[in-house]
Amino acid sequence: MSLNQIILYVENIQQTVSLYTDLLDCSPNELHPSYASFQLESGYTLAFWDIKEVKPEATGSNRALELVFQLPTKQAVNQCFVNWQQKLTIAQKPQTLDFGYTFTALDNNNNRLRVYASHE
């Protein structure tokens, strides 16, 4: 058994697909009225499902997880921050933490997106 997909529940599939098409610079490999998925370079699939269509019904909060994107350098993190701050709400400006240099943004569904580079 291998873990190869993450599904996030969203309020608006079309808005989410538009946002992630821009952020990931790729088109979804599957696109349906209530579900979309992106095949990532890492081999993982990032999918989105309209929360009104999830079976069984979803309950709880989505604020207990983050999608994490690793970049090779602090400079790459800073460039991503410049690009993303025009598109997303920034929850944490770039700073150094125990695991590396990082910032955190929120997508249109308040999912946390962390970008980081390990300590150089």
PEPEDA-V717868 format. One record per residue. PHI is phi as a letter, one per 20 degrees, with the letter a starting at -180 (* if undefined). PSI is psi as a letter, one per 20 degrees, with the letter a starting at -180 (NA if undefined). OMEGA is omega in radians with two decimals (999 if undefined). Layout:
# PEPEDA-V717868
PHI/PSI/OMEGA, PHI/PSI/OMEGA
This chain:
# PEPEDA-V717868
*/p/3.10, c/q/3.07, e/o/-3.09, c/j/-3.10, b/q/3.01, c/p/3.10, d/p/3.04, d/p/3.09, e/p/-3.04, c/r/3.14, e/h/-3.05, b/o/-3.09, g/g/-3.05, f/g/3.10, f/g/-3.12, f/g/3.11, f/g/3.12, f/g/-3.14, f/g/-3.07, f/h/3.00, f/g/3.10, f/g/-3.09, f/g/-3.08, e/i/-3.12, l/l/3.06, b/r/3.12, e/q/3.09, f/q/3.07, e/i/3.00, c/p/3.11, b/o/3.14, c/r/-3.12, g/h/-3.11, c/j/-3.08, b/q/3.05, b/q/3.09, b/q/3.11, c/p/3.04, e/o/-3.08, e/q/3.14, g/h/-3.11, f/i/-3.07, o/i/3.10, f/q/3.04, d/p/3.05, d/o/-3.05, c/q/3.13, c/p/-3.09, c/p/3.12, g/p/-3.03, f/h/3.12, f/i/-3.10, d/i/-3.09, f/p/3.10, c/p/-0.18, f/r/-3.09, g/p/-3.14, e/p/3.07, c/r/3.09, n/a/-3.05, d/q/3.11, e/j/-3.08, e/j/-3.11, d/j/3.13, b/r/3.07, c/q/2.89, e/p/-3.02, d/p/3.14, d/o/3.14, e/p/3.06, d/r/-3.00, f/h/-3.03, b/r/3.04, g/h/3.13, f/h/3.11, f/h/3.07, f/g/3.13, f/h/3.12, f/g/3.09, f/g/3.11, g/g/3.13, g/g/-3.14, f/g/-3.03, f/h/-3.09, f/i/3.07, e/i/-3.03, d/h/-2.99, c/r/2.98, f/p/3.13, e/p/3.14, e/h/-3.12, b/p/3.10, f/r/-3.12, g/p/3.11, a/r/3.12, e/p/3.06, c/a/-3.08, g/g/-3.02, e/i/3.13, q/a/-3.13, e/p/-2.92, b/r/2.86, b/r/-3.14, c/p/3.10, c/r/3.09, d/p/3.08, e/a/-3.08, f/i/3.07, d/j/-3.09, m/k/2.96, f/q/-3.10, e/p/3.10, d/o/-3.14, d/p/3.04, d/p/-3.14, b/r/2.94, c/p/3.09, f/q/3.10, g/p/-3.10, e/NA/999
